[in-house]
Amino acid sequence: MKARVTVYPRREILDPQGKAIRDALTRVGFPGVDDVRAGKSFEISLGTEDLQAADRQLREMCEKLLANTVVEDYSLEILGGAGAQP
Amino acid sequence: MKARVTVYPRREILDPQGKAIRDALTRVGFPGVDDVRAGKSFEISLGTEDLQAADRQLREMCEKLLANTVVEDYSLEILGGAGAQP
C-alpha cells in the first residue's frame, strides 16, 4: 500500500521559506501570489494492505521521525484509496 | 484559489534522502517500509479564481522556480476543486 505524508509548518508558526518563495515568485513575474507555504512530502510504500494498520503506522512514523509536531502539522493520504486526516 | 504543488525526484533518479529516511524508519521500528521517496510540497494562494489561468500559472512557476525539471517531476492539485496532472 502506498501513502503520502505531507508535513507543513503549523499555521501559527512563521514560515520564512514560504515567504522567500513567494517573494521570488513575485520577482519572476507572478505578482498575483498571495501566500506560499513550504513543506515536505513523503511517498511511502508500506508492506501492509490493512488500511487501519497503515494509518496507525503512518501516524507513529510522523510522531517519531517525519514531523516535528512542536512546530509542524502532518496529514496522511492513502494513494488510490480512502484518505485520512490527523 | 489555493493549489498544492508537489515536487519529487524523477523515478529514474536516485533519491538518497528517501533511502536515508527508509533506513531510519527501519531502525526506529518500521521494518515493513519498502520504499520512501522524499519531495517538496508547496501550498500556494493565487489571486485568480480561473481554473485554466491557475493551472497555466502553476506550471510556469514549476518550470521557472519550484522544480528542477531535469531531475524532478511536479504535480499540481487545486485544493477543493478539480485536479490537474502534468
N, CA and C atoms of all chains as a GROMACS GRO file, in nm:
protein
  516
    1MET      N    1   0.083  -0.120   0.000
    1MET     CA    2   0.000   0.000   0.000
    1MET      C    3   0.087   0.125   0.000
    2LYS      N    4   0.050   0.220  -0.084
    2LYS     CA    5   0.126   0.345  -0.090
    2LYS      C    6   0.052   0.455  -0.018
    3ALA      N    7   0.128   0.541   0.049
    3ALA     CA    8   0.066   0.652   0.119
    3ALA      C    9   0.152   0.776   0.100
    4ARG      N   10   0.089   0.890   0.116
    4ARG     CA   11   0.163   1.015   0.109
    4ARG      C   12   0.147   1.090   0.241
    5VAL      N   13   0.259   1.130   0.296
    5VAL     CA   14   0.260   1.210   0.419
    5VAL      C   15   0.305   1.350   0.382
    6THR      N   16   0.228   1.448   0.421
    6THR     CA   17   0.265   1.587   0.394
    6THR      C   18   0.286   1.659   0.525
    7VAL      N   19   0.398   1.728   0.537
    7VAL     CA   20   0.434   1.794   0.662
    7VAL      C   21   0.452   1.943   0.635
    8TYR      N   22   0.374   2.025   0.707
    8TYR     CA   23   0.382   2.170   0.689
    8TYR      C   24   0.409   2.238   0.824
    9PRO      N   25   0.472   2.356   0.820
    9PRO     CA   26   0.482   2.432   0.945
    9PRO      C   27   0.342   2.462   0.995
   10ARG      N   28   0.323   2.460   1.125
   10ARG     CA   29   0.192   2.493   1.182
   10ARG      C   30   0.150   2.634   1.140
   11ARG      N   31   0.019   2.654   1.126
   11ARG     CA   32  -0.036   2.782   1.082
   11ARG      C   33   0.018   2.899   1.163
   12GLU      N   34   0.031   2.878   1.295
   12GLU     CA   35   0.069   2.990   1.381
   12GLU      C   36   0.220   3.014   1.383
   13ILE      N   37   0.296   2.926   1.314
   13ILE     CA   38   0.442   2.939   1.309
   13ILE      C   39   0.483   3.014   1.184
   14LEU      N   40   0.578   3.107   1.197
   14LEU     CA   41   0.630   3.177   1.080
   14LEU      C   42   0.692   3.077   0.982
   15ASP      N   43   0.674   3.102   0.853
   15ASP     CA   44   0.729   3.013   0.751
   15ASP      C   45   0.820   3.096   0.660
   16PRO      N   46   0.944   3.121   0.705
   16PRO     CA   47   1.033   3.208   0.626
   16PRO      C   48   1.065   3.152   0.488
   17GLN      N   49   1.069   3.018   0.477
   17GLN     CA   50   1.097   2.958   0.345
   17GLN      C   51   0.982   2.989   0.248
   18GLY      N   52   0.860   2.974   0.299
   18GLY     CA   53   0.744   3.006   0.216
   18GLY      C   54   0.742   3.151   0.174
   19LYS      N   55   0.776   3.241   0.266
   19LYS     CA   56   0.782   3.385   0.236
   19LYS      C   57   0.887   3.413   0.129
   20ALA      N   58   1.003   3.350   0.142
   20ALA     CA   59   1.111   3.371   0.044
   20ALA      C   60   1.066   3.325  -0.095
   21ILE      N   61   0.994   3.212  -0.099
   21ILE     CA   62   0.947   3.160  -0.229
   21ILE      C   63   0.840   3.253  -0.287
   22ARG      N   64   0.752   3.305  -0.200
   22ARG     CA   65   0.651   3.399  -0.250
   22ARG      C   66   0.719   3.522  -0.310
   23ASP      N   67   0.820   3.576  -0.239
   23ASP     CA   68   0.890   3.695  -0.289
   23ASP      C   69   0.960   3.664  -0.421
   24ALA      N   70   1.021   3.545  -0.429
   24ALA     CA   71   1.090   3.507  -0.553
   24ALA      C   72   0.990   3.493  -0.668
   25LEU      N   73   0.873   3.434  -0.640
   25LEU     CA   74   0.771   3.420  -0.745
   25LEU      C   75   0.725   3.558  -0.793
   26THR      N   76   0.708   3.651  -0.698
   26THR     CA   77   0.669   3.787  -0.736
   26THR      C   78   0.774   3.847  -0.830
   27ARG      N   79   0.900   3.827  -0.797
   27ARG     CA   80   1.010   3.883  -0.879
   27ARG      C   81   1.015   3.823  -1.018
   28VAL      N   82   0.986   3.693  -1.031
   28VAL     CA   83   0.998   3.633  -1.164
   28VAL      C   84   0.868   3.641  -1.244
   29GLY      N   85   0.773   3.723  -1.199
   29GLY     CA   86   0.658   3.751  -1.284
   29GLY      C   87   0.525   3.695  -1.238
   30PHE      N   88   0.510   3.665  -1.109
   30PHE     CA   89   0.381   3.617  -1.058
   30PHE      C   90   0.336   3.705  -0.942
   31PRO      N   91   0.294   3.830  -0.973
   31PRO     CA   92   0.257   3.921  -0.865
   31PRO      C   93   0.126   3.880  -0.796
   32GLY      N   94   0.051   3.790  -0.857
   32GLY     CA   95  -0.079   3.752  -0.801
   32GLY      C   96  -0.071   3.648  -0.690
   33VAL      N   97   0.049   3.606  -0.654
   33VAL     CA   98   0.062   3.504  -0.549
   33VAL      C   99   0.050   3.571  -0.412
   34ASP      N  100  -0.054   3.533  -0.338
   34ASP     CA  101  -0.079   3.595  -0.208
   34ASP      C  102   0.006   3.532  -0.098
   35ASP      N  103   0.020   3.401  -0.104
   35ASP     CA  104   0.085   3.333   0.007
   35ASP      C  105   0.140   3.199  -0.041
   36VAL      N  106   0.254   3.161   0.015
   36VAL     CA  107   0.311   3.029  -0.014
   36VAL      C  108   0.349   2.964   0.118
   37ARG      N  109   0.313   2.839   0.135
   37ARG     CA  110   0.365   2.762   0.248
   37ARG      C  111   0.449   2.649   0.193
   38ALA      N  112   0.565   2.632   0.252
   38ALA     CA  113   0.659   2.533   0.202
   38ALA      C  114   0.667   2.417   0.300
   39GLY      N  115   0.648   2.298   0.248
   39GLY     CA  116   0.652   2.180   0.334
   39GLY      C  117   0.722   2.064   0.267
   40LYS      N  118   0.710   1.948   0.331
   40LYS     CA  119   0.775   1.828   0.281
   40LYS      C  120   0.670   1.724   0.246
   41SER      N  121   0.705   1.640   0.153
   41SER     CA  122   0.613   1.537   0.111
   41SER      C  123   0.689   1.404   0.105
   42PHE      N  124   0.631   1.299   0.161
   42PHE     CA  125   0.695   1.168   0.159
   42PHE      C  126   0.599   1.067   0.098
   43GLU      N  127   0.645   0.994  -0.001
   43GLU     CA  128   0.564   0.887  -0.058
   43GLU      C  129   0.620   0.757  -0.002
   44ILE      N  130   0.539   0.684   0.070
   44ILE     CA  131   0.586   0.569   0.146
   44ILE      C  132   0.515   0.442   0.099
   45SER      N  133   0.594   0.340   0.063
   45SER     CA  134   0.538   0.209   0.029
   45SER      C  135   0.542   0.121   0.152
   46LEU      N  136   0.424   0.081   0.198
   46LEU     CA  137   0.414   0.001   0.319
   46LEU      C  138   0.391  -0.145   0.283
   47GLY      N  139   0.440  -0.234   0.371
   47GLY     CA  140   0.423  -0.376   0.346
   47GLY      C  141   0.285  -0.428   0.378
   48THR      N  142   0.198  -0.345   0.434
   48THR     CA  143   0.065  -0.392   0.473
   48THR      C  144  -0.042  -0.344   0.375
   49GLU      N  145  -0.150  -0.421   0.364
   49GLU     CA  146  -0.264  -0.375   0.285
   49GLU      C  147  -0.384  -0.343   0.375
   50ASP      N  148  -0.359  -0.347   0.507
   50ASP     CA  149  -0.464  -0.319   0.604
   50ASP      C  150  -0.469  -0.168   0.630
   51LEU      N  151  -0.581  -0.106   0.594
   51LEU     CA  152  -0.593   0.039   0.599
   51LEU      C  153  -0.572   0.093   0.740
   52GLN      N  154  -0.632   0.025   0.839
   52GLN     CA  155  -0.620   0.073   0.977
   52GLN      C  156  -0.477   0.060   1.028
   53ALA      N  157  -0.414  -0.054   0.996
   53ALA     CA  158  -0.274  -0.073   1.039
   53ALA      C  159  -0.185   0.031   0.972
   54ALA      N  160  -0.209   0.056   0.844
   54ALA     CA  161  -0.129   0.155   0.771
   54ALA      C  162  -0.144   0.293   0.835
   55ASP      N  163  -0.268   0.330   0.864
   55ASP     CA  164  -0.294   0.461   0.924
   55ASP      C  165  -0.222   0.474   1.058
   56ARG      N  166  -0.227   0.367   1.140
   56ARG     CA  167  -0.163   0.371   1.271
   56ARG      C  168  -0.011   0.383   1.256
   57GLN      N  169   0.045   0.301   1.165
   57GLN     CA  170   0.191   0.306   1.142
   57GLN      C  171   0.236   0.443   1.093
   58LEU      N  172   0.159   0.499   1.001
   58LEU     CA  173   0.199   0.629   0.945
   58LEU      C  174   0.198   0.738   1.051
   59ARG      N  175   0.097   0.737   1.137
   59ARG     CA  176   0.091   0.836   1.246
   59ARG      C  177   0.212   0.822   1.338
   60GLU      N  178   0.246   0.696   1.369
   60GLU     CA  179   0.363   0.671   1.453
   60GLU      C  180   0.491   0.721   1.387
   61MET      N  181   0.504   0.696   1.256
   61MET     CA  182   0.623   0.744   1.183
   61MET      C  183   0.633   0.896   1.190
   62CYS      N  184   0.518   0.961   1.176
   62CYS     CA  185   0.517   1.108   1.181
   62CYS      C  186   0.559   1.157   1.318
   63GLU      N  187   0.501   1.096   1.421
   63GLU     CA  188   0.532   1.140   1.557
   63GLU      C  189   0.678   1.113   1.593
   64LYS      N  190   0.732   1.000   1.544
   64LYS     CA  191   0.869   0.961   1.582
   64LYS      C  192   0.976   1.026   1.496
   65LEU      N  193   0.948   1.043   1.368
   65LEU     CA  194   1.058   1.078   1.278
   65LEU      C  195   1.027   1.184   1.172
   66LEU      N  196   0.910   1.172   1.108
   66LEU     CA  197   0.891   1.254   0.987
   66LEU      C  198   0.855   1.399   1.016
   67ALA      N  199   0.785   1.422   1.128
   67ALA     CA  200   0.744   1.559   1.160
   67ALA      C  201   0.792   1.597   1.299
   68ASN      N  202   0.822   1.724   1.316
   68ASN     CA  203   0.846   1.778   1.449
   68ASN      C  204   0.714   1.843   1.493
   69THR      N  205   0.638   1.768   1.573
   69THR     CA  206   0.500   1.811   1.599
   69THR      C  207   0.491   1.935   1.689
   70VAL      N  208   0.604   1.981   1.741
   70VAL     CA  209   0.602   2.109   1.814
   70VAL      C  210   0.574   2.224   1.717
   71VAL      N  211   0.633   2.215   1.599
   71VAL     CA  212   0.620   2.326   1.503
   71VAL      C  213   0.560   2.284   1.370
   72GLU      N  214   0.529   2.155   1.354
   72GLU     CA  215   0.478   2.109   1.224
   72GLU      C  216   0.350   2.027   1.240
   73ASP      N  217   0.265   2.040   1.140
   73ASP     CA  218   0.145   1.957   1.128
   73ASP      C  219   0.167   1.857   1.016
   74TYR      N  220   0.104   1.740   1.028
   74TYR     CA  221   0.114   1.645   0.918
   74TYR      C  222  -0.024   1.601   0.873
   75SER      N  223  -0.032   1.559   0.748
   75SER     CA  224  -0.155   1.499   0.701
   75SER      C  225  -0.121   1.373   0.623
   76LEU      N  226  -0.212   1.276   0.629
   76LEU     CA  227  -0.189   1.146   0.566
   76LEU      C  228  -0.289   1.128   0.454
   77GLU      N  229  -0.245   1.056   0.352
   77GLU     CA  230  -0.331   1.031   0.238
   77GLU      C  231  -0.293   0.893   0.186
   78ILE      N  232  -0.389   0.804   0.180
   78ILE     CA  233  -0.363   0.673   0.120
   78ILE      C  234  -0.381   0.689  -0.030
   79LEU      N  235  -0.278   0.658  -0.109
   79LEU     CA  236  -0.285   0.682  -0.253
   79LEU      C  237  -0.368   0.573  -0.320
   80GLY      N  238  -0.468   0.615  -0.392
   80GLY     CA  239  -0.554   0.519  -0.460
   80GLY      C  240  -0.652   0.451  -0.367
   81GLY      N  241  -0.672   0.508  -0.245
   81GLY     CA  242  -0.768   0.451  -0.151
   81GLY      C  243  -0.836   0.560  -0.072
   82ALA      N  244  -0.892   0.525   0.044
   82ALA     CA  245  -0.958   0.623   0.131
   82ALA      C  246  -0.852   0.712   0.195
   83GLY      N  247  -0.884   0.837   0.216
   83GLY     CA  248  -0.790   0.931   0.277
   83GLY      C  249  -0.808   0.936   0.428
   84ALA      N  250  -0.712   0.995   0.495
   84ALA     CA  251  -0.720   1.009   0.640
   84ALA      C  252  -0.653   1.139   0.681
   85GLN      N  253  -0.711   1.210   0.772
   85GLN     CA  254  -0.654   1.336   0.821
   85GLN      C  255  -0.629   1.323   0.970
   86PRO      N  256  -0.518   1.381   1.019
   86PRO     CA  257  -0.494   1.372   1.164
   86PRO      C  258  -0.589   1.463   1.241
   87MET      N  259  -0.781   3.133  -0.498
   87MET     CA  260  -0.778   2.988  -0.520
   87MET      C  261  -0.650   2.930  -0.460
   88LYS      N  262  -0.665   2.818  -0.392
   88LYS     CA  263  -0.548   2.754  -0.334
   88LYS      C  264  -0.509   2.632  -0.416
   89ALA      N  265  -0.380   2.611  -0.427
   89ALA     CA  266  -0.332   2.496  -0.501
   89ALA      C  267  -0.215   2.434  -0.428
   90ARG      N  268  -0.193   2.307  -0.455
   90ARG     CA  269  -0.077   2.240  -0.398
   90ARG      C  270   0.012   2.188  -0.511
   91VAL      N  271   0.139   2.220  -0.500
   91VAL     CA  272   0.238   2.171  -0.596
   91VAL      C  273   0.327   2.072  -0.523
   92THR      N  274   0.341   1.954  -0.579
   92THR     CA  275   0.428   1.853  -0.519
   92THR      C  276   0.542   1.823  -0.615
   93VAL      N  277   0.664   1.826  -0.563
   93VAL     CA  278   0.783   1.808  -0.646
   93VAL      C  279   0.861   1.688  -0.593
   94TYR      N  280   0.881   1.588  -0.680
   94TYR     CA  281   0.956   1.467  -0.641
   94TYR      C  282   1.072   1.446  -0.737
   95PRO      N  283   1.179   1.380  -0.688
   95PRO     CA  284   1.284   1.338  -0.782
   95PRO      C  285   1.222   1.246  -0.887
   96ARG      N  286   1.269   1.255  -1.010
   96ARG     CA  287   1.219   1.166  -1.115
   96ARG      C  288   1.244   1.020  -1.077
   97ARG      N  289   1.155   0.933  -1.125
   97ARG     CA  290   1.162   0.790  -1.091
   97ARG      C  291   1.301   0.732  -1.121
   98GLU      N  292   1.359   0.774  -1.232
   98GLU     CA  293   1.486   0.713  -1.276
   98GLU      C  294   1.607   0.773  -1.204
   99ILE      N  295   1.584   0.876  -1.120
   99ILE     CA  296   1.692   0.942  -1.048
   99ILE      C  297   1.703   0.882  -0.908
  100LEU      N  298   1.824   0.857  -0.862
  100LEU     CA  299   1.844   0.809  -0.726
  100LEU      C  300   1.791   0.911  -0.626
  101ASP      N  301   1.731   0.863  -0.518
  101ASP     CA  302   1.676   0.952  -0.415
  101ASP      C  303   1.743   0.917  -0.282
  102PRO      N  304   1.866   0.968  -0.260
  102PRO     CA  305   1.940   0.930  -0.138
  102PRO      C  306   1.868   0.975  -0.010
  103GLN      N  307   1.796   1.088  -0.016
  103GLN     CA  308   1.723   1.135   0.102
  103GLN      C  309   1.612   1.036   0.138
  104GLY      N  310   1.539   0.990   0.036
  104GLY     CA  311   1.435   0.890   0.059
  104GLY      C  312   1.492   0.761   0.117
  105LYS      N  313   1.606   0.718   0.063
  105LYS     CA  314   1.672   0.596   0.112
  105LYS      C  315   1.712   0.612   0.259
  106ALA      N  316   1.768   0.728   0.294
  106ALA     CA  317   1.810   0.753   0.431
  106ALA      C  318   1.690   0.749   0.525
  107ILE      N  319   1.578   0.804   0.481
  107ILE     CA  320   1.457   0.804   0.564
  107ILE      C  321   1.403   0.662   0.580
  108ARG      N  322   1.405   0.585   0.471
  108ARG     CA  323   1.361   0.445   0.481
  108ARG      C  324   1.445   0.369   0.581
  109ASP      N  325   1.579   0.387   0.573
  109ASP     CA  326   1.668   0.318   0.666
  109ASP      C  327   1.642   0.362   0.811
  110ALA      N  328   1.619   0.492   0.829
  110ALA     CA  329   1.592   0.543   0.964
  110ALA      C  330   1.461   0.486   1.017
  111LEU      N  331   1.358   0.478   0.931
  111LEU     CA  332   1.229   0.421   0.974
  111LEU      C  333   1.247   0.275   1.014
  112THR      N  334   1.326   0.201   0.937
  112THR     CA  335   1.352   0.060   0.971
  112THR      C  336   1.416   0.052   1.109
  113ARG      N  337   1.512   0.142   1.136
  113ARG     CA  338   1.582   0.141   1.265
  113ARG      C  339   1.490   0.174   1.382
  114VAL      N  340   1.394   0.266   1.362
  114VAL     CA  341   1.310   0.305   1.475
  114VAL      C  342   1.185   0.218   1.487
  115GLY      N  343   1.181   0.104   1.414
  115GLY     CA  344   1.074   0.009   1.440
  115GLY      C  345   0.970  -0.009   1.332
  116PHE      N  346   1.003   0.028   1.208
  116PHE     CA  347   0.909   0.007   1.098
  116PHE      C  348   0.976  -0.073   0.986
  117PRO      N  349   0.998  -0.205   1.011
  117PRO     CA  350   1.070  -0.286   0.913
  117PRO      C  351   0.987  -0.309   0.785
  118GLY      N  352   0.857  -0.283   0.791
  118GLY     CA  353   0.770  -0.311   0.677
  118GLY      C  354   0.772  -0.205   0.569
  119VAL      N  355   0.855  -0.101   0.587
  119VAL     CA  356   0.858   0.006   0.487
  119VAL      C  357   0.946  -0.036   0.370
  120ASP      N  358   0.886  -0.049   0.251
  120ASP     CA  359   0.962  -0.096   0.135
  120ASP      C  360   1.040   0.017   0.069
  121ASP      N  361   0.978   0.133   0.062
  121ASP     CA  362   1.040   0.240  -0.015
  121ASP      C  363   0.986   0.375   0.034
  122VAL      N  364   1.074   0.474   0.032
  122VAL     CA  365   1.031   0.611   0.065
  122VAL      C  366   1.086   0.704  -0.042
  123ARG      N  367   1.002   0.792  -0.091
  123ARG     CA  368   1.051   0.899  -0.178
  123ARG      C  369   1.027   1.031  -0.106
  124ALA      N  370   1.129   1.115  -0.108
  124ALA     CA  371   1.120   1.241  -0.034
  124ALA      C  372   1.110   1.356  -0.132
  125GLY      N  373   1.010   1.438  -0.113
  125GLY     CA  374   0.991   1.552  -0.203
  125GLY      C  375   0.949   1.676  -0.130
  126LYS      N  376   0.910   1.776  -0.208
  126LYS     CA  377   0.869   1.904  -0.152
  126LYS      C  378   0.723   1.930  -0.184
  127SER      N  379   0.660   2.006  -0.098
  127SER     CA  380   0.520   2.039  -0.117
  127SER      C  381   0.503   2.189  -0.096
  128PHE      N  382   0.432   2.253  -0.187
  128PHE     CA  383   0.407   2.397  -0.174
  128PHE      C  384   0.257   2.421  -0.180
  129GLU      N  385   0.206   2.493  -0.081
  129GLU     CA  386   0.066   2.533  -0.084
  129GLU      C  387   0.063   2.679  -0.126
  130ILE      N  388  -0.001   2.708  -0.237
  130ILE     CA  389   0.008   2.841  -0.297
  130ILE      C  390  -0.131   2.903  -0.306
  131SER      N  391  -0.144   3.026  -0.253
  131SER     CA  392  -0.269   3.101  -0.267
  131SER      C  393  -0.256   3.194  -0.386
  132LEU      N  394  -0.341   3.172  -0.486
  132LEU     CA  395  -0.334   3.252  -0.608
  132LEU      C  396  -0.442   3.357  -0.607
  133GLY      N  397  -0.415   3.469  -0.675
  133GLY     CA  398  -0.512   3.578  -0.682
  133GLY      C  399  -0.624   3.552  -0.781
  134THR      N  400  -0.618   3.444  -0.856
  134THR     CA  401  -0.719   3.419  -0.959
  134THR      C  402  -0.816   3.308  -0.916
  135GLU      N  403  -0.938   3.313  -0.968
  135GLU     CA  404  -1.033   3.204  -0.945
  135GLU      C  405  -1.058   3.126  -1.074
  136ASP      N  406  -0.984   3.163  -1.179
  136ASP     CA  407  -0.998   3.097  -1.309
  136ASP      C  408  -0.910   2.972  -1.311
  137LEU      N  409  -0.974   2.857  -1.324
  137LEU     CA  410  -0.903   2.729  -1.312
  137LEU      C  411  -0.795   2.714  -1.419
  138GLN      N  412  -0.828   2.752  -1.542
  138GLN     CA  413  -0.731   2.739  -1.652
  138GLN      C  414  -0.612   2.832  -1.633
  139ALA      N  415  -0.641   2.956  -1.590
  139ALA     CA  416  -0.532   3.051  -1.565
  139ALA      C  417  -0.444   3.003  -1.451
  140ALA      N  418  -0.507   2.950  -1.348
  140ALA     CA  419  -0.432   2.900  -1.232
  140ALA      C  420  -0.341   2.786  -1.276
  141ASP      N  421  -0.396   2.693  -1.353
  141ASP     CA  422  -0.318   2.579  -1.400
  141ASP      C  423  -0.198   2.626  -1.482
  142ARG      N  424  -0.221   2.721  -1.571
  142ARG     CA  425  -0.112   2.772  -1.656
  142ARG      C  426  -0.004   2.840  -1.570
  143GLN      N  427  -0.049   2.925  -1.476
  143GLN     CA  428   0.046   2.994  -1.388
  143GLN      C  429   0.127   2.896  -1.305
  144LEU      N  430   0.062   2.795  -1.252
  144LEU     CA  431   0.132   2.700  -1.165
  144LEU      C  432   0.238   2.622  -1.244
  145ARG      N  433   0.203   2.583  -1.366
  145ARG     CA  434   0.302   2.513  -1.449
  145ARG      C  435   0.423   2.603  -1.476
  146GLU      N  436   0.395   2.730  -1.506
  146GLU     CA  437   0.506   2.824  -1.530
  146GLU      C  438   0.593   2.839  -1.406
  147MET      N  439   0.528   2.849  -1.289
  147MET     CA  440   0.603   2.861  -1.163
  147MET      C  441   0.694   2.740  -1.144
  148CYS      N  442   0.641   2.621  -1.174
  148CYS     CA  443   0.721   2.499  -1.158
  148CYS      C  444   0.839   2.501  -1.252
  149GLU      N  445   0.814   2.536  -1.378
  149GLU     CA  446   0.921   2.534  -1.478
  149GLU      C  447   1.029   2.638  -1.444
  150LYS      N  448   0.984   2.754  -1.392
  150LYS     CA  449   1.078   2.864  -1.368
  150LYS      C  450   1.150   2.855  -1.235
  151LEU      N  451   1.078   2.805  -1.132
  151LEU     CA  452   1.134   2.824  -0.998
  151LEU      C  453   1.119   2.703  -0.906
  152LEU      N  454   1.001   2.641  -0.904
  152LEU     CA  455   0.974   2.546  -0.796
  152LEU      C  456   1.038   2.410  -0.819
  153ALA      N  457   1.053   2.370  -0.944
  153ALA     CA  458   1.110   2.238  -0.972
  153ALA      C  459   1.229   2.251  -1.066
  154ASN      N  460   1.324   2.162  -1.051
  154ASN     CA  461   1.432   2.148  -1.149
  154ASN      C  462   1.392   2.032  -1.238
  155THR      N  463   1.334   2.065  -1.354
  155THR     CA  464   1.270   1.960  -1.435
  155THR      C  465   1.370   1.864  -1.500
  156VAL      N  466   1.499   1.893  -1.488
  156VAL     CA  467   1.599   1.796  -1.535
  156VAL      C  468   1.595   1.671  -1.446
  157VAL      N  469   1.578   1.692  -1.317
  157VAL     CA  470   1.584   1.579  -1.224
  157VAL      C  471   1.457   1.562  -1.140
  158GLU      N  472   1.360   1.653  -1.158
  158GLU     CA  473   1.239   1.647  -1.075
  158GLU      C  474   1.112   1.649  -1.158
  159ASP      N  475   1.012   1.581  -1.108
  159ASP     CA  476   0.877   1.585  -1.164
  159ASP      C  477   0.788   1.665  -1.071
  160TYR      N  478   0.687   1.730  -1.127
  160TYR     CA  479   0.594   1.800  -1.038
  160TYR      C  480   0.452   1.757  -1.070
  161SER      N  481   0.366   1.773  -0.970
  161SER     CA  482   0.224   1.751  -0.995
  161SER      C  483   0.145   1.863  -0.928
  162LEU      N  484   0.033   1.897  -0.989
  162LEU     CA  485  -0.049   2.009  -0.942
  162LEU      C  486  -0.182   1.955  -0.892
  163GLU      N  487  -0.235   2.024  -0.795
  163GLU     CA  488  -0.362   1.984  -0.736
  163GLU      C  489  -0.431   2.112  -0.693
  164ILE      N  490  -0.551   2.135  -0.745
  164ILE     CA  491  -0.628   2.250  -0.699
  164ILE      C  492  -0.702   2.206  -0.574
  165LEU      N  493  -0.682   2.275  -0.462
  165LEU     CA  494  -0.740   2.230  -0.335
  165LEU      C  495  -0.888   2.270  -0.331
  166GLY      N  496  -0.971   2.171  -0.308
  166GLY     CA  497  -1.115   2.197  -0.304
  166GLY      C  498  -1.176   2.218  -0.441
  167GLY      N  499  -1.106   2.176  -0.546
  167GLY     CA  500  -1.161   2.188  -0.682
  167GLY      C  501  -1.114   2.073  -0.767
  168ALA      N  502  -1.118   2.089  -0.900
  168ALA     CA  503  -1.073   1.984  -0.992
  168ALA      C  504  -0.921   1.973  -0.987
  169GLY      N  505  -0.868   1.854  -1.003
  169GLY     CA  506  -0.723   1.832  -1.001
  169GLY      C  507  -0.663   1.842  -1.140
  170ALA      N  508  -0.532   1.851  -1.146
  170ALA     CA  509  -0.462   1.857  -1.274
  170ALA      C  510  -0.327   1.787  -1.260
  171GLN      N  511  -0.292   1.710  -1.358
  171GLN     CA  512  -0.162   1.640  -1.358
  171GLN      C  513  -0.082   1.684  -1.480
  172PRO      N  514   0.049   1.701  -1.465
  172PRO     CA  515   0.128   1.739  -1.581
  172PRO      C  516   0.147   1.621  -1.677
   0.00000   0.00000   0.00000
